[in-house]
């Protein structure tokens, strides 16, 4: 199964999504967007550069149905 990359680099932390440190090297992100699945990648903008995270777990809200909270792992630069 091929994992998708979802580009969130044009979105702003605290405005379009919330990214917070979780336990260890994990991050918790709450955002909106359809089709994000475990194993997929998220591209975020940090200090003027793209940073890649991998979705470890994700749970969608009942309302609105495209809102989710995910546990992410930050990947090293390519």
SETI-909292 format. One record per residue (C-alpha): y, z, x. Coordinates in steps of 0.05 Angstrom, whole numbers, plus 5000, padded with zeros to 4 digits. Example, Ala and Ser with C-alpha at 12.3 -4.5 7.8 and 13.67 -1.06 7.14 Angstrom:
491051565246
497951435273
END
This chain:
500050005000
506849805028
512250315024
519250105003
525850265037
531350494991
538350405019
543050985003
547950855060
553550655013
552851314975
556351954994
552952635004
555753134954
558252584909
552352114895
546852554921
545653244951
541853335016
540154035039
535954335095
529354595069
523854945108
522254735180
524154005192
524153845118
530153655075
531053694999
534853134966
537053064893
539352374871
538651824820
534851174828
528650864799
522150704835
522451204893
515351424909
511951874961
511351505027
517551095014
523551105062
530751285047
536551035090
542451515091
549151475127
550452045176
556452045222
557351295219
550051105230
543850985188
538551525189
531551425161
527751945121
520751905091
519252175021
513852705025
514052934952
518252724893
519152984822
523052614769
527152984717
525852884642
533252754630
536052314657
529451974674
532051644738
534252314769
529552624820
528753164873
524753004936
522253334998
523952895059
522152865132
527552605179
524752055224
526751945297
531351355312
527650695317
END
